[in-house]
Amino acid sequence: MIEVTAVQAVPDFRLVLTFNTGERRRFDMRPYLHYPVFRRLENPAFFDLARVDYGTVTWPGEIDIAPETLYEHAIPIETALSLAPAAGEQPTEAPCRGVGR
């Protein structure tokens, strides 16, 4: 069972995650912010309150996202660095397939 062991909120509503597999991945929350459950995360100061609880990322107010969603839609850190958009280039968004647990 995949679990998050560490989280760091970084600019542009991204999370740097460490999983119980030892992998580090980057997850982009922007495609999820339009869902009502995640609207409070549009506030960068509130987004920065991300923490690990019960093997996944949580925020105050019982906001969380399934660790499987985080793992499946996150990009390994090495890959994420090589896929970073060039200056002035707009990042592409992956389709959203699932939210919550």
C-alpha positions in Angstrom: 0.0 0.0 0.0 1.5 3.3 -1.1 1.8 6.0 1.6 3.2 9.5 1.7 5.9 9.9 4.4 6.9 13.5 3.8 5.4 16.6 2.0 6.7 20.0 1.1 4.4 22.6 -0.4 6.3 24.6 -3.1 5.3 27.6 -5.3 2.6 27.3 -8.0 0.5 24.9 -5.9 2.9 21.9 -6.2 3.8 19.3 -3.6 7.1 17.6 -3.3 6.3 14.2 -1.9 8.3 11.3 -0.5 6.6 7.9 -0.5 7.2 4.8 1.6 8.9 3.3 -1.5 11.7 5.9 -1.0 10.7 7.7 -4.2 10.4 11.5 -4.4 7.8 12.9 -6.8 6.3 16.3 -7.7 2.5 16.6 -7.8 0.7 19.6 -9.4 -2.5 20.5 -7.5 -3.6 23.2 -9.9 -5.9 20.9 -12.0 -7.7 20.0 -8.7 -8.3 23.4 -7.3 -11.6 23.9 -9.1 -13.2 21.1 -7.1 -15.3 22.4 -4.2 -13.4 20.3 -1.6 -10.1 21.9 -2.7 -11.2 25.5 -3.2 -9.7 26.6 0.1 -6.3 25.5 -1.2 -6.3 28.4 -3.7 -5.0 30.6 -0.9 -1.2 30.0 -1.0 -0.9 30.5 2.7 -3.5 27.8 3.4 -1.9 25.5 0.7 1.4 25.8 2.6 -0.2 24.2 5.6 0.0 20.8 3.9 1.2 18.0 6.2 1.3 14.2 6.3 -1.3 12.4 8.3 -2.3 8.7 8.1 -0.1 8.2 5.0 -1.4 11.0 2.9 -1.4 14.7 2.5 -3.9 16.7 4.6 -4.8 20.3 5.3 -6.8 21.8 8.1 -10.6 21.3 7.8 -10.4 17.6 7.0 -9.1 18.2 3.4 -7.1 15.4 2.0 -6.3 13.6 -1.2 -5.8 9.9 -1.8 -2.1 8.7 -1.7 -2.8 6.6 -4.8 -3.9 9.7 -6.7 -0.8 11.5 -5.6 1.5 8.7 -6.6 -0.2 7.9 -10.0 -0.3 11.6 -11.1 3.0 12.8 -9.7 6.2 13.0 -11.7 9.4 11.5 -10.4 11.6 14.5 -9.3 14.4 13.7 -11.9 11.8 13.5 -14.7 10.0 16.6 -13.3 13.2 18.6 -13.6 13.8 17.6 -17.2 10.2 18.4 -18.1 10.2 21.8 -16.6 8.9 24.4 -19.2 11.4 26.8 -20.7 11.2 30.5 -19.7 7.9 31.9 -21.1 6.5 28.5 -22.0 3.2 27.4 -20.6 3.1 24.1 -18.8 0.7 21.5 -20.1 -1.9 20.0 -17.9 -2.7 16.3 -17.6 -6.4 15.3 -17.5 -7.9 14.9 -14.1 -9.1 11.3 -13.5 -9.8 11.0 -9.8 -10.0 13.0 -6.6 -10.2 12.1 -2.9 -10.3 8.7 -1.4 
